Amino acid sequence: MSNVHERLRRLLFLVPYVSKHPGVTVEALAKALTISREDLLEELDLLTCVGRPPFNPDDYIDIYVDNDRVYVDLDQRLFAPPRLTAGEAAALAAAAELLRPATGDALQSAVSKLEGIIPPAARERFRDMYRKIDATAEAPLALGPLTQAILERREVTFGYASPGRVPEPRRVRPYELLSNRGQWYLQGFCHTRQDARLFRLDRMEDLAVTATAFQPPADARADVPNPARGTTGDSVRVRFTPTAAPYVKERFGQDARPLADGGVEVRVAGDSERWLTQWVLSFGGEAEVLEPASARAAVARAVHASLGS
């Protein structure tokens, strides 16, 4: 995980440094980062894939080398710090609560910084909403190690206790983590069963990240069912704005129906009102329940409750 953190530190350093020192030589920049010229050029290539929604060609960072000197052209909107509404900030803070087991004290520091970018007149409303919104059940301790394994593409081992059975040793290639109706799941390929499987994190014991690396296939997640996808008649239709569409497409794949305005629609399970309202509210206004009417009413009640009205 330290290699991931170190690379992230370099990437966060590069853009503002080159912005302040336009035309810095490749050698000088590599020296400032204490990395080789080849590694620096690799990091610059990666940064050309970084941007902001809706990820049009002019939404990406344009960082390039010209005559052995480095330059960066930023969208002007990236220079100003974000100004979030109280609702947007509360949704972001509530979603961040899920990472508490993996981040520890760093989460509280991040929430404090989040509060600092809210306009002063909206801060008290943010504090009140943050206290009232119930994000979901607390994420399990396994979330941190599994996130590490997915990022580093390393296999994991654990004992898995199915209901009424003795824990069975499993060796798994982890593909994706997801939360649904208060439960966290791991999607991955199980060597024990030689098949794609879905595992509940609260049934894992003695989790360990191994040194065995793997390369996931392009369609890795398509082979494993997503419990958030509605397949029965009581499913709920939800529309997402173009801003949220890239994430939803990544999460739901071909189940996300594209709309003319750049947004998407999906159907999710409607058997848990609590999970549905929490999930929709976590998008901070970028999601709207379309049908059935009972689900729309449930989300409306949750919004009114969070506003104290």
BELKACOR-V607548 format. One record per run of one state. SS is the DSSP state (hx for helix, st for strand, lp for the rest). FROM is the first residue (numbers start at 1). TO is the last residue. If there is no record, write none. Layout:
ss:SS from:FROM to:TO
ss:SS from:FROM to:TO
//
This chain:
ss:lp from:1 to:1
ss:hx from:2 to:20
ss:lp from:21 to:23
ss:st from:24 to:25
ss:hx from:26 to:33
ss:lp from:34 to:36
ss:hx from:37 to:47
ss:lp from:48 to:50
ss:st from:51 to:51
ss:lp from:52 to:56
ss:hx from:57 to:59
ss:st from:60 to:60
ss:lp from:61 to:61
ss:st from:62 to:66
ss:lp from:67 to:68
ss:st from:69 to:73
ss:lp from:74 to:75
ss:hx from:76 to:78
ss:lp from:79 to:85
ss:hx from:86 to:103
ss:lp from:104 to:104
ss:hx from:105 to:116
ss:lp from:117 to:119
ss:hx from:120 to:132
ss:lp from:133 to:141
ss:hx from:142 to:152
ss:lp from:153 to:153
ss:st from:154 to:160
ss:lp from:161 to:167
ss:st from:168 to:180
ss:lp from:181 to:182
ss:st from:183 to:190
ss:lp from:191 to:194
ss:st from:195 to:200
ss:hx from:201 to:203
ss:st from:204 to:213
ss:lp from:214 to:219
ss:hx from:220 to:223
ss:lp from:224 to:228
ss:st from:229 to:229
ss:lp from:230 to:235
ss:st from:236 to:240
ss:lp from:241 to:241
ss:hx from:242 to:255
ss:lp from:256 to:256
ss:st from:257 to:258
ss:lp from:259 to:263
ss:st from:264 to:268
ss:lp from:269 to:272
ss:hx from:273 to:281
ss:lp from:282 to:286
ss:st from:287 to:291
ss:lp from:292 to:292
ss:hx from:293 to:307
ss:lp from:308 to:309
//
